[in-house]
Amino acid sequence: MSPVWSSPIQKQSHLSKPEASSPAPMHNLYRDSIATLEQYQNAGTAVDMAKKSLQIAEFNVAYSQVYSPIEGKVIKKLMQEGEITGPGIPVYYIMGVRQSDWKIVAGLTDKNWGRIKKGEKAKIILDAYPGWIIESEVKRLADVANPLSGTLDVELGIPSKDNRIAAGMLAHIEIIPSINAEYIIIPVEALVSSNGRTGVAYVPKDGIAEKRMVRIQQFQGEAGGY
């Protein structure tokens, strides 16, 4: 039996023993001067402590159970008994059995994650079928970074389950943000220095190279496919 489940049973067993002598039976013994006041009070304290311990054990049991968000079958067990887990850390790999359970999860940098919204159109190209393009859309954006990769996950729905799709397949996805803006495009070679967000470029002005600080929105090819 698991220690988490055995704990409430032990607490109930311990609780039943003090309750056998308190409060009514012990009160009768105290009233008849067979038990002392200290014994009567100690019995009452033991019952209260046993009840509190039982409540704590039942609370721990309630939060020690793992429920799957979907119907399916367990593919792989990732955590073992006694290991410590936390929010966002998977315990089991479960493959859904419903058509709506099929999805593709991709990790984005925080910069790209901030440009994507739920419902935006996307295209999926599986590595196994490079000529097959699946039209999709963004179903969910993660609220917490993936603790294993440090990226922010985005989920894309698959309109229909095809026999050519299997769990664990790799794919390239292209997400088309709905917010469009006009930017000046310069060759990457024109950047003298860059930290990924800002850079330095020189612009000819009146025959003289003028130093300009530029803010980098994206590098070409970075935002189209994630």
Backbone torsions as a table, in degrees:
resi	resn	phi	psi	omega
1	MET	NA	139.3	-179.9
2	SER	-66.5	143.4	179.7
3	PRO	-58.0	-34.4	-179.1
4	VAL	-64.6	-40.6	-179.2
5	TRP	-78.5	-32.5	-178.2
6	SER	-72.7	-25.2	-177.6
7	SER	-60.6	-50.1	178.3
8	PRO	-60.8	-35.3	179.2
9	ILE	-65.6	-40.9	177.6
10	GLN	-63.7	-42.2	-179.6
11	LYS	-63.6	-40.2	178.8
12	GLN	-64.9	-37.4	178.4
13	SER	-65.6	-43.7	179.3
14	HIS	-66.4	-35.0	-178.3
15	LEU	-69.2	-35.3	-176.9
16	SER	-67.0	-28.4	-178.4
17	LYS	-70.7	-49.0	177.2
18	PRO	-64.7	-35.0	-177.7
19	GLU	-67.3	-20.9	177.9
20	ALA	-67.5	-23.7	-178.4
21	SER	-118.4	7.4	-178.6
22	SER	-157.3	148.2	1.8
23	PRO	-90.5	-29.2	-172.7
24	ALA	-63.5	-52.5	-179.4
25	PRO	-61.1	-44.5	179.6
26	MET	-65.1	-34.3	177.7
27	HIS	-63.3	-40.0	178.4
28	ASN	-64.7	-41.2	177.9
29	LEU	-63.7	-40.1	179.2
30	TYR	-67.7	-38.7	-179.9
31	ARG	-65.1	-34.1	-179.6
32	ASP	-89.3	10.8	177.5
33	SER	63.9	21.7	175.9
34	ILE	-84.6	-38.4	177.0
35	ALA	-107.3	148.3	179.5
36	THR	-81.6	167.3	177.9
37	LEU	-62.7	-37.7	179.8
38	GLU	-64.1	-41.9	178.8
39	GLN	-64.3	-39.7	178.9
40	TYR	-64.0	-44.5	-180.0
41	GLN	-68.9	-38.2	179.2
42	ASN	-64.3	-37.7	178.9
43	ALA	-65.0	-41.2	178.0
44	GLY	-64.5	-41.0	178.5
45	THR	-64.1	-39.5	179.5
46	ALA	-63.8	-38.6	178.5
47	VAL	-65.1	-44.7	-179.9
48	ASP	-62.2	-42.3	-179.4
49	MET	-67.0	-37.9	178.6
50	ALA	-65.9	-38.1	178.2
51	LYS	-65.5	-42.1	178.8
52	LYS	-64.6	-41.3	178.9
53	SER	-63.7	-37.2	178.2
54	LEU	-65.8	-41.0	178.6
55	GLN	-62.3	-41.9	179.3
56	ILE	-64.4	-43.0	-179.7
57	ALA	-64.6	-41.3	179.0
58	GLU	-66.6	-35.8	176.7
59	PHE	-63.3	-44.9	179.9
60	ASN	-62.5	-38.1	179.0
61	VAL	-65.6	-41.4	-178.1
62	ALA	-61.5	-32.6	-177.5
63	TYR	-102.3	13.0	178.3
64	SER	-105.2	-2.1	-179.7
65	GLN	-93.3	138.6	-179.3
66	VAL	-107.3	125.1	-179.8
67	TYR	-112.2	136.0	178.5
68	SER	-81.0	137.7	179.1
69	PRO	-75.8	-10.6	-178.2
70	ILE	-136.0	163.1	172.6
71	GLU	-86.0	138.3	-179.8
72	GLY	173.8	-157.1	179.7
73	LYS	-128.9	147.3	-178.5
74	VAL	-75.0	123.1	178.5
75	ILE	-91.9	-39.7	-176.9
76	LYS	-154.2	140.5	175.5
77	LYS	-97.2	120.8	-174.1
78	LEU	-97.1	-28.8	-178.0
79	MET	-115.2	146.9	179.0
80	GLN	-110.6	164.1	179.5
81	GLU	-58.3	134.8	178.3
82	GLY	94.1	-14.8	178.6
83	GLU	-80.0	152.3	-178.0
84	ILE	-99.5	129.9	177.9
85	THR	-120.2	-177.2	-178.4
86	GLY	-162.3	-178.7	-179.1
87	PRO	-59.4	133.3	177.0
88	GLY	85.2	-5.9	-179.7
89	ILE	-96.5	118.9	-177.7
90	PRO	-68.3	145.9	177.6
91	VAL	-107.1	-38.7	177.7
92	TYR	-133.8	152.0	165.6
93	TYR	-96.3	119.9	-178.1
94	ILE	-121.8	129.4	177.4
95	MET	-98.9	121.6	-179.6
96	GLY	-69.2	154.2	-178.6
97	VAL	-106.9	-7.3	179.0
98	ARG	-93.2	155.3	-179.1
99	GLN	-62.9	-36.9	-177.8
100	SER	-72.6	-8.6	-178.0
101	ASP	-80.3	-14.4	-177.4
102	TRP	-75.8	130.0	-178.0
103	LYS	-155.8	166.1	174.9
104	ILE	-121.9	132.5	-179.5
105	VAL	-113.7	129.2	179.0
106	ALA	-128.1	147.6	178.8
107	GLY	-98.0	128.9	-180.0
108	LEU	-115.4	153.8	170.5
109	THR	-71.8	160.3	-178.7
110	ASP	-61.6	-31.3	179.3
111	LYS	-65.4	-46.7	178.7
112	ASN	-73.1	-35.6	179.1
113	TRP	-60.1	-36.7	-178.8
114	GLY	-70.6	-14.6	-179.8
115	ARG	-94.8	-5.7	-175.0
116	ILE	-104.5	143.9	177.1
117	LYS	-127.7	156.2	177.9
118	LYS	-63.5	136.6	178.6
119	GLY	94.6	-7.4	-179.2
120	GLU	-73.0	148.5	-174.9
121	LYS	-72.8	151.4	-179.7
122	ALA	-150.4	159.4	176.2
123	LYS	-124.4	139.5	-178.1
124	ILE	-119.7	130.0	176.0
125	ILE	-125.4	114.9	180.0
126	LEU	-78.0	140.0	179.0
127	ASP	-59.5	-32.9	-178.1
128	ALA	-73.5	-24.0	-178.2
129	TYR	-133.3	76.4	-174.6
130	PRO	-62.3	-21.8	-179.6
131	GLY	-90.8	-1.0	-176.0
132	TRP	-104.4	117.1	-179.7
133	ILE	-106.7	124.5	179.5
134	ILE	-102.9	121.6	176.7
135	GLU	-78.9	132.0	-175.7
136	SER	-146.2	-172.6	176.0
137	GLU	-154.2	160.6	-178.9
138	VAL	-73.6	122.1	-179.6
139	LYS	-96.0	-35.6	-176.1
140	ARG	-156.1	144.4	174.4
141	LEU	-115.0	130.0	-177.8
142	ALA	-65.5	145.2	177.2
143	ASP	-94.5	-14.6	-177.7
144	VAL	-130.8	140.3	179.1
145	ALA	-66.6	146.4	176.9
146	ASN	-67.3	119.4	-176.2
147	PRO	-66.5	-19.1	-178.3
148	LEU	-85.4	-38.0	-176.2
149	SER	-107.9	-21.3	-177.3
150	GLY	80.6	1.3	179.3
151	THR	-96.6	169.0	177.2
152	LEU	-104.2	123.4	-174.2
153	ASP	-79.1	147.7	171.8
154	VAL	-128.8	136.6	-178.8
155	GLU	-107.0	132.7	176.1
156	LEU	-114.7	133.6	178.2
157	GLY	-82.6	150.7	175.4
158	ILE	-107.5	117.9	-173.8
159	PRO	-54.9	-39.0	-177.8
160	SER	-145.6	149.3	177.6
161	LYS	-82.4	121.2	178.8
162	ASP	-109.2	146.1	-179.7
163	ASN	-63.1	-16.6	-179.6
164	ARG	-84.4	-4.6	-178.6
165	ILE	-99.3	133.9	176.8
166	ALA	-133.7	150.5	179.9
167	ALA	-63.0	136.0	178.0
168	GLY	95.2	-1.2	179.7
169	MET	-70.0	150.2	178.4
170	LEU	-94.9	150.1	-177.2
171	ALA	-151.7	159.0	170.2
172	HIS	-106.0	135.9	179.9
173	ILE	-122.4	149.2	177.0
174	GLU	-126.7	117.8	-179.8
175	ILE	-108.1	129.5	-178.6
176	ILE	-103.5	104.2	179.4
177	PRO	-62.8	143.0	-179.5
178	SER	-78.7	-19.1	-179.8
179	ILE	-88.9	115.8	178.8
180	ASN	-112.8	142.3	178.7
181	ALA	-145.7	156.3	-179.7
182	GLU	-93.0	132.9	179.5
183	TYR	-133.2	155.5	174.7
184	ILE	-83.4	129.8	-179.6
185	ILE	-102.3	127.9	177.3
186	ILE	-126.6	152.7	176.6
187	PRO	-63.0	142.0	-179.8
188	VAL	-62.0	-25.8	178.3
189	GLU	-67.2	-19.5	-179.4
190	ALA	-74.4	-14.5	178.2
191	LEU	-79.3	119.4	178.4
192	VAL	-76.1	-39.0	177.5
193	SER	-150.5	155.8	-178.1
194	SER	-161.7	146.2	174.3
195	ASN	-113.1	12.6	-179.4
196	GLY	96.7	-23.6	179.8
197	ARG	-115.9	-38.7	177.1
198	THR	-130.2	161.5	179.6
199	GLY	-155.3	176.8	179.6
200	VAL	-121.8	131.6	177.0
201	ALA	-137.8	156.6	178.4
202	TYR	-111.5	131.4	-178.4
203	VAL	-116.1	129.0	179.0
204	PRO	-68.2	130.6	178.6
205	LYS	-145.9	116.2	-179.0
206	ASP	55.3	40.2	177.4
207	GLY	77.7	5.7	-179.3
208	ILE	-122.6	139.1	177.2
209	ALA	-77.8	115.9	-178.2
210	GLU	-101.0	130.4	-179.4
211	LYS	-75.4	130.6	178.9
212	ARG	-129.2	137.9	171.0
213	MET	-90.0	130.0	-178.6
214	VAL	-122.3	146.2	175.2
215	ARG	-99.3	125.3	-175.0
216	ILE	-90.0	118.7	176.2
217	GLN	-81.4	-44.9	178.6
218	GLN	-169.0	159.1	171.4
219	PHE	-94.2	143.5	-177.0
220	GLN	-59.1	131.1	-177.4
221	GLY	93.3	-10.4	-177.8
222	GLU	-82.3	-39.4	-172.4
223	ALA	-91.1	-18.6	-175.5
224	GLY	-72.2	-51.9	-178.5
225	GLY	-119.0	131.4	-178.8
226	TYR	-109.8	NA	NA
